[in-house]
Amino acid sequence: MGNPNMFITGKIPVQGQDDYGKDETFALHAKQTRLNSELRSPTPIGSLKIYYENDFFNTESSMDYRLVERLISLLSRSRALTANKTKN
């Protein structure tokens, strides 16, 4: 039925089409699943923010862990400190 990573209802064969009733196929995946969390808290020296995000989509045949973004930020009235890492 075309791309195995997409569910397109218009590609499902119906009665009267050549492919109707020939194969039974069902596919379910979590390749594009993203998990993230964000934590914020006031501290004695400023506002702290921690953000983390990952997914499980590297290649067409793999569901490997992949870091999407991590961020640590500390903001005070006079200064800001940020450390960030994103995917390539």
Phi, psi and omega in degrees: 000030177095222183291122181289349180263005180228144176251106182245109185297331179292348179265359179282122180294139178243167182305132182104344177266155183302322184274358183297126175077006183278313182233145172256122183224136173218131179226136177220133179216166177235032186298331183256020180290126177246138175241133176215158174213149179225128179239134177228140180203140172285145176231168179299337181253358178155190182269125181258133176229131176234127180230138181219137178213136174220166173219181183233050184221097179253306182227175182296330184249015186224148175238051182286153175294138177219127175286126177265310180200143167223141185215133172234128184223134176233117183246126173242179181295328185251344185216159175225135177234124182225134172237128186220143175222127177236166178293161181292000000 
